[in-house]
Amino acid sequence: MADTNPALDALAASGLQHEITRHGRVGSLAEAAAARGVTPADVIKTMVVRRGEGDHLLVLVPGDRTIAWPKLRELLGVNRLSMPDADAAFAVTGFRRGTITPFGTTTPLPVVADERVRGRRVSIGGGEHGVAATVDGDALIAHLGARVADVTDLEPER
């Protein structure tokens, strides 16, 4: 019997219109965007953030941006946030880093979406390396019941 993908199962059950893209492993945001047929800004990273002991949330971040910690702390009304280590992120989502998605997480988690997810088609991880789903950003936000705010800054140039 083939392994199932809880992310794709949850996405299929969601009723959201989506297109699945399967590609090999990629080594950069630009490669991921090209493989998915979208711009780097349309590749959405799902980040696990820890508010406190046993209190996590997901933040949807456009690929060309990074979490703006002061903005996110202000939105959530907290003084401290952190990124859990890889094992803790896996424990609450059921997905390894690089494959985390809001669909099919082990633990239902609240979602914050950067405001730039609105009004565009976006590509979000599909629970495995090389698997993604392209969806309408507004429909994604509505389905997830995501809180929408400006919580990112442009990724610094390298």
C-alpha positions in Angstrom: 0.0 0.0 0.0 1.4 3.4 -0.9 2.1 6.0 1.7 -0.4 8.8 2.0 0.4 12.4 2.3 -1.7 14.0 5.0 -1.2 17.5 3.5 -2.5 16.5 0.1 -5.4 14.5 1.8 -6.3 17.6 3.8 -6.1 19.9 0.8 -8.3 17.6 -1.3 -10.8 17.5 1.6 -10.8 21.3 1.9 -12.7 21.9 -1.3 -10.2 24.6 -2.3 -9.5 24.7 -6.0 -5.8 23.9 -6.3 -3.2 22.6 -8.7 -0.5 20.2 -7.5 3.0 20.6 -8.8 5.5 17.8 -8.3 9.2 18.6 -9.0 12.5 17.3 -7.8 14.4 18.8 -4.9 15.4 22.4 -5.4 18.3 24.3 -3.9 16.9 27.8 -3.8 13.8 30.0 -3.8 14.4 30.9 -7.4 14.6 27.2 -8.4 11.4 26.5 -6.5 9.6 29.4 -8.1 10.7 28.3 -11.6 9.7 24.7 -11.0 6.3 25.8 -9.8 5.8 28.4 -12.5 5.4 31.3 -10.1 7.5 34.3 -9.0 9.6 34.0 -5.8 7.2 36.3 -4.0 4.4 33.8 -4.7 6.1 30.9 -3.1 4.7 30.9 0.5 6.8 29.6 3.3 5.0 28.2 6.3 6.9 29.0 9.4 6.2 27.5 12.9 6.5 30.1 15.7 6.5 29.3 19.4 4.6 31.8 21.7 5.1 29.7 24.8 5.2 26.2 26.2 2.9 24.1 24.0 1.6 27.3 22.2 2.6 27.4 18.5 1.2 29.1 15.4 1.9 29.1 11.7 3.0 32.2 9.8 2.6 32.4 6.0 5.5 34.3 4.6 6.0 35.3 0.9 9.3 33.8 -0.4 11.0 37.1 -0.9 10.3 38.2 2.7 11.2 37.3 6.2 9.2 37.5 9.5 9.4 41.0 11.0 9.6 39.9 14.7 8.6 43.3 16.2 5.5 43.5 13.9 4.5 39.9 14.8 5.0 40.4 18.5 2.9 43.6 18.4 0.1 41.8 16.5 0.0 38.9 18.9 0.4 41.1 22.0 3.5 39.3 23.3 7.0 40.3 24.3 8.7 37.1 23.2 8.4 34.7 20.2 10.8 32.1 19.0 11.3 29.5 16.3 11.2 26.0 17.7 13.9 23.5 16.8 13.4 21.0 14.0 12.2 18.3 16.3 9.7 20.5 18.1 8.3 21.8 14.8 7.9 18.2 13.6 6.1 17.3 16.8 3.4 19.9 16.4 3.0 19.7 12.6 4.0 16.2 11.5 6.2 17.7 8.8 9.9 18.2 8.5 11.4 21.6 7.9 11.1 22.5 4.2 7.9 20.6 3.9 5.7 22.3 6.5 2.3 23.4 5.3 -0.9 24.4 7.1 -2.7 21.5 5.6 -2.8 18.2 7.5 -0.9 19.3 10.6 -0.8 16.9 13.5 -2.0 19.6 15.8 -4.5 22.2 14.5 -2.7 25.6 14.7 -3.8 29.2 14.4 -2.5 30.9 11.2 -1.2 34.4 10.6 -0.8 35.3 6.9 1.2 38.2 5.8 -1.0 40.7 4.0 0.9 40.1 0.7 -0.7 36.7 0.4 -4.0 38.4 -0.5 -5.1 39.1 -4.0 -2.7 36.7 -5.8 -2.2 33.0 -6.7 0.3 31.5 -4.4 2.2 28.2 -4.2 2.3 26.6 -0.8 4.2 23.5 0.3 2.5 20.1 -0.1 4.0 18.2 2.8 6.9 16.6 1.0 10.0 17.9 -0.7 9.2 18.7 -4.3 5.4 18.9 -3.9 3.4 22.1 -3.9 -0.1 23.4 -4.3 -1.0 26.5 -6.2 -4.1 28.2 -4.8 -5.9 31.5 -4.7 -4.4 33.4 -1.7 -7.7 34.9 -0.7 -9.4 31.5 -0.6 -6.4 30.1 1.3 -6.7 32.8 3.9 -10.5 32.3 4.2 -10.2 28.5 4.5 -7.5 28.7 7.2 -9.3 31.4 9.1 -6.0 33.2 9.0 -5.4 36.5 10.7 -4.0 38.9 8.1 -1.5 41.6 8.8 1.8 43.2 7.7 4.2 40.8 9.6 7.1 40.7 7.2 10.0 42.7 5.8 11.9 42.2 2.6 14.5 39.5 2.7 17.9 41.2 3.1 20.1 41.2 0.0 22.9 38.6 0.3 
